[in-house]
């Protein structure tokens, strides 16, 4: 047996688990080391049925179940056995109580987070799913890690068995300390999930304390740059993008996850059409929607093909074989295809997946998106401060009844529909955001829509210049959307000079009259939303 490692031989273990995965295998390993096992109700029954030599914790320690089963392990003898130090004074007290010290606690909790995910749960249903006894035992064992090993999840069972084999039946101080730290992280996460679930039902606004816990999903290939380490966490109790499946390609970096998340929200709110966005470094390089994914991709890619090199393509519909042939570099073919880092969609036809997975030396990352993430907050951490706001629901479109048209020239029906479509895109562009776009209207709705220039810049007229440069001659007859008001007429002069027909913007500048006057001079239509759409 190794010396000088603070080894405690495991003689007695308490087992009380909700998740019984791997339980029988662990118990058989413990039995092989001569560990006496004491188990609670369901855990005891499972082990007995598997033929494991186990005792009932309630019977062995004479712990009565009370108040309709709410109290099973909340008894002084059990917690004394867990919290006792190894000194003679404490051991003498335990002997006087007729109990022996517990050397290990194997425990995981009622699945409160699973219950909380179900819509429409009443307070009573949530409250009855809150585990009290389990976290109390785990916290006690964690506090007393100098003597007691806590095993708070099936993921640690193989490590425990390996430790027992290495030491000849015991655990080292460092091992117990590591497990205690993990256990405290689990109890903290459990408490945070209870707080957030009950608050979600009972209160509006923002709490005095903002609690978020996350579980490690994966180590990223690297951070924003290759010399930076990074990891991806999934927010506990929520549906997140970490649950989406990578079907093919190279490992994902920090930036890859950023691009996928940034692109996904762009195609939100377009359930009735096939929508495709191309994102590069978190910014839109092109967006389009149409009746099919190949057409929508072609429209999005045509906005700024050069910017799409190394970009992320996201679709709200299944990628079929025709779309797969268009996306990513087609080796040895001069067809205008470009290198693509990531393709994300809710589904991939079999042939499409085969085509994509074979491209670009099999490195193109293919992501199958799943359920829409439901974490309700947008969080930014700046210099140790958390800036928290509610997430934007991009499914809620602008209420057209609230717009006004201050210019002499009013929008025709088709023109207004295209302006409103452009507004929905500029909401997703980083400020100062400008979108130059066009579309086809049939039967009173926009059937096809595409961006011609998308830009953000520290000055609004700078963003206009960049967007117009990208659009080129295509700006003739197009529409423009701005996420914030125009502070000066210069942007309107630039747009008119390029042939843009109409503009949609929030309004609210001290120089609104000057800006509207410029639009009138150029015979342009201007629509005011009276709502700002900044995105930082």
ABEGO torsion letter per residue (X at the ends): XBBGAGBBBBABBBBBBABABGAAAAAAAAAAAGBBBBBBBAAAAAAAAAGBBBBBAAAAAGBBBBGGGABAABBAAAAAAAABBABAAAAAAAAAAGBBBBABBBBBBBBAAAAAABBGBBAAAAAAABBAAAAAAAAAAAAAAAABBBBABAAAAAAAAAAAAAAGGBBBAAAAAAAAAAAAAAAAAAAAAAAAAAAAAABBEBBABBBBBBBBABBBABBABAABBBBBBBBBGBBBAAABBBABEBBBBAAAAAAAAAAAAAABGAAABBBBBBBBGGBBABBBBBABAAAAAAAAAAABAAAABGBBBBBABBBBAAAAAABEBBBGBBAGBBBBABBBBABBBAAAAAAAAABGGGABBBBBBBBBBABABBBBBBGGBBBBBBBBBAABBBBAAABBBABABBBBAAAAAAAAAAAAAAAABBOBBBBBBBBBBBGGBBABBBBABBBBBABAAAAAAAAAAAAEAAABGBBBBBABBBABAAAAAAAAAAGBABBBBAEGBAAAAAAAAAAAAAGBBBBBAGBBABBX
